[in-house]
Amino acid sequence: MKRLALALSVLVLSGCGADYTIKQLDARFSESGNATDVAEGNRISKKSMAGGTHIDSTGLQINPVAEVGPDGRVASLYLALVNITSRDTHMGAPNSIGTPRRIVFLIDGEQVAINLRGEMRYADVIHSNAQTRGASVGIQETGMGPISVADFARIVNAETLVVRVEGSRRSHTYEAGDIDATFRENLRKFAEQFAL
């Protein structure tokens, strides 16, 4: 459980840029001897929850996290939701879901739900705009929950996939046509890398 907290902290502190990467956490101090591999930057869609298109690294990501034993087998598998957005004095936080609670996948018509343990953090720096007389602050909403290897494989191999994210503030559904092809391809690459 300590490794999960560390993985969640890494996801929050890393800034989670738009480029997809897989990083291995330092396993030297692991009690279990397992290595933890964390994907970052797997944005589900360029479409904003509030309408429009993300033109920067903001948006909602769903990143796989694998604990790998010394024998090379996956001991545990998780999904981490990361929503990078902001709150503005004029517009509020239209792309915020609050503290992440659950991800529901509709895989070829069948539901798979992942309950999340989450948190919401504000950035330390507030940006002010003299022209609009407003201010904004960055927000990172993160949550992590376990998923079985079989359910992860179902997501990767789905013919049609619809994703609903649920938070303490709001929920949002990404229809199949809204989901970027790179999102599914990155999940497939992760599955292939860890022989899931």
C-alpha positions as CSV (number, residue, x, y, z in Angstrom):
1,M,0.0,0.0,0.0
2,K,2.9,2.3,0.7
3,R,4.1,1.8,-2.9
4,L,0.6,2.8,-4.2
5,A,0.8,6.0,-2.2
6,L,4.3,6.7,-3.6
7,A,3.0,6.0,-7.2
8,L,0.1,8.4,-6.7
9,S,2.5,11.0,-5.3
10,V,4.8,10.6,-8.3
11,L,1.8,11.1,-10.6
12,V,0.9,14.3,-8.9
13,L,4.4,15.7,-8.5
14,S,5.6,14.8,-12.0
15,G,3.4,17.4,-13.7
16,C,2.1,14.7,-16.0
17,G,2.9,16.3,-19.3
18,A,1.1,15.4,-22.6
19,D,3.8,13.1,-23.8
20,Y,3.2,9.4,-23.0
21,T,6.0,7.7,-21.1
22,I,6.6,4.7,-18.8
23,K,8.8,5.3,-15.8
24,Q,10.1,2.8,-13.2
25,L,10.1,3.9,-9.6
26,D,13.1,3.3,-7.5
27,A,12.6,-0.2,-6.0
28,R,15.7,-0.2,-3.7
29,F,13.6,0.5,-0.7
30,S,10.6,-1.7,-1.6
31,E,9.5,-4.0,1.2
32,S,8.1,-6.5,-1.3
33,G,11.0,-6.4,-3.7
34,N,8.6,-5.5,-6.5
35,A,9.4,-2.8,-9.1
36,T,6.6,-0.3,-9.9
37,D,6.2,0.9,-13.5
38,V,4.0,4.0,-13.9
39,A,2.7,5.3,-17.3
40,E,2.2,9.0,-17.6
41,G,0.5,11.3,-20.2
42,N,-2.1,8.9,-21.5
43,R,-4.8,11.6,-22.2
44,I,-8.1,10.0,-23.1
45,S,-9.3,12.8,-25.4
46,K,-8.4,16.2,-26.8
47,K,-12.0,17.1,-26.3
48,S,-12.6,19.2,-23.2
49,M,-15.3,18.3,-20.8
50,A,-16.5,21.9,-21.0
51,G,-16.5,21.9,-24.8
52,G,-13.7,22.9,-27.1
53,T,-10.3,21.3,-27.6
54,H,-7.2,20.9,-25.4
55,I,-4.3,22.6,-27.1
56,D,-1.8,22.1,-24.2
57,S,-1.0,19.3,-21.8
58,T,-4.2,19.7,-19.7
59,G,-7.0,17.2,-19.8
60,L,-7.9,13.9,-18.3
61,Q,-5.5,10.9,-18.4
62,I,-6.0,7.3,-17.4
63,N,-2.6,5.7,-16.8
64,P,-1.8,2.1,-16.0
65,V,0.5,1.2,-13.1
66,A,2.1,-2.2,-12.7
67,E,3.9,-3.8,-9.7
68,V,6.3,-6.3,-11.2
69,G,7.9,-9.1,-9.0
70,P,11.5,-10.2,-9.2
71,D,10.4,-13.0,-11.5
72,G,9.2,-10.5,-14.1
73,R,5.5,-11.3,-13.5
74,V,2.9,-8.6,-12.8
75,A,2.0,-8.8,-9.1
76,S,-0.6,-6.0,-9.1
77,L,-2.2,-3.8,-11.7
78,Y,-3.8,-0.4,-11.2
79,L,-5.4,2.4,-13.2
80,A,-4.5,6.0,-12.2
81,L,-6.8,8.8,-13.2
82,V,-5.1,12.2,-13.5
83,N,-7.1,15.4,-14.4
84,I,-4.9,18.5,-15.0
85,T,-7.1,21.6,-15.1
86,S,-7.4,25.0,-13.4
87,R,-9.8,27.2,-11.5
88,D,-10.4,30.8,-12.7
89,T,-12.1,33.6,-10.8
90,H,-14.3,34.4,-13.9
91,M,-15.1,30.9,-15.2
92,G,-14.7,28.7,-12.2
93,A,-13.4,25.2,-12.9
94,P,-15.5,23.8,-15.8
95,N,-13.1,20.9,-16.5
96,S,-12.9,19.8,-12.9
97,I,-14.5,16.6,-11.6
98,G,-13.5,17.1,-8.0
99,T,-11.9,14.2,-6.1
100,P,-12.0,11.2,-8.5
101,R,-14.3,8.4,-7.3
102,R,-14.7,5.8,-10.1
103,I,-14.0,5.0,-13.7
104,V,-16.6,2.9,-15.6
105,F,-15.7,1.3,-18.9
106,L,-18.4,0.2,-21.2
107,I,-16.6,-2.6,-23.1
108,D,-18.5,-3.9,-26.1
109,G,-21.7,-3.2,-24.1
110,E,-20.5,-4.7,-20.7
111,Q,-19.6,-2.6,-17.7
112,V,-16.3,-2.8,-15.8
113,A,-16.1,-0.3,-12.8
114,I,-12.9,0.7,-11.1
115,N,-13.3,2.3,-7.7
116,L,-10.7,5.0,-7.0
117,R,-8.9,6.3,-4.0
118,G,-8.4,10.0,-4.8
119,E,-7.4,13.5,-3.9
120,M,-7.5,17.0,-5.4
121,R,-4.6,19.4,-5.1
122,Y,-4.2,23.1,-6.0
123,A,-0.9,24.4,-7.3
124,D,1.2,26.6,-5.1
125,V,1.3,29.5,-7.6
126,I,-1.6,31.8,-8.4
127,H,-1.5,33.6,-11.7
128,S,-3.1,37.0,-12.0
129,N,-4.2,38.8,-15.2
130,A,-4.3,42.6,-15.0
131,Q,-6.3,43.0,-18.1
132,T,-9.2,40.7,-17.0
133,R,-8.7,41.5,-13.3
134,G,-8.9,37.8,-12.6
135,A,-6.7,35.1,-11.2
136,S,-6.3,31.3,-11.8
137,V,-4.7,28.4,-10.1
138,G,-3.8,25.0,-11.4
139,I,-5.6,21.9,-10.2
140,Q,-4.5,18.2,-10.3
141,E,-7.2,15.7,-9.5
142,T,-5.8,12.2,-9.0
143,G,-7.2,8.8,-8.1
144,M,-6.0,5.2,-8.3
145,G,-7.7,1.8,-8.1
146,P,-6.9,-1.9,-8.8
147,I,-7.9,-3.6,-12.0
148,S,-7.6,-7.3,-12.8
149,V,-5.3,-8.4,-15.7
150,A,-8.4,-9.9,-17.4
151,D,-10.4,-6.7,-17.3
152,F,-7.4,-4.7,-18.5
153,A,-7.1,-7.1,-21.4
154,R,-10.8,-6.6,-22.2
155,I,-10.3,-2.8,-22.3
156,V,-7.2,-3.2,-24.6
157,N,-9.0,-5.6,-27.0
158,A,-12.4,-3.9,-27.0
159,E,-14.2,-3.4,-30.3
160,T,-16.1,-0.4,-28.8
161,L,-15.1,1.5,-25.7
162,V,-17.0,4.2,-23.8
163,V,-15.5,5.6,-20.6
164,R,-17.3,7.4,-17.8
165,V,-15.3,9.2,-15.1
166,E,-17.0,10.1,-11.8
167,G,-15.8,12.6,-9.2
168,S,-17.1,14.3,-6.1
169,R,-18.1,17.3,-8.2
170,R,-19.3,15.9,-11.5
171,S,-19.2,13.0,-13.9
172,H,-18.3,13.0,-17.6
173,T,-18.8,10.3,-20.3
174,Y,-16.4,10.0,-23.3
175,E,-18.2,8.3,-26.1
176,A,-16.3,6.0,-28.4
177,G,-15.9,8.7,-31.1
178,D,-14.4,11.1,-28.5
179,I,-11.6,8.8,-27.4
180,D,-8.3,9.4,-29.1
181,A,-6.7,6.4,-30.9
182,T,-3.4,7.1,-29.1
183,F,-5.2,6.5,-25.7
184,R,-6.0,2.9,-26.7
185,E,-2.7,2.4,-28.5
186,N,-0.8,3.4,-25.3
187,L,-2.8,0.9,-23.2
188,R,-2.0,-1.8,-25.8
189,K,1.8,-0.9,-25.6
190,F,1.7,-1.2,-21.8
191,A,0.0,-4.5,-22.0
192,E,2.5,-5.8,-24.5
193,Q,5.5,-4.5,-22.5
194,F,4.3,-6.4,-19.4
195,A,2.9,-9.5,-21.2
196,L,-0.6,-8.9,-19.8
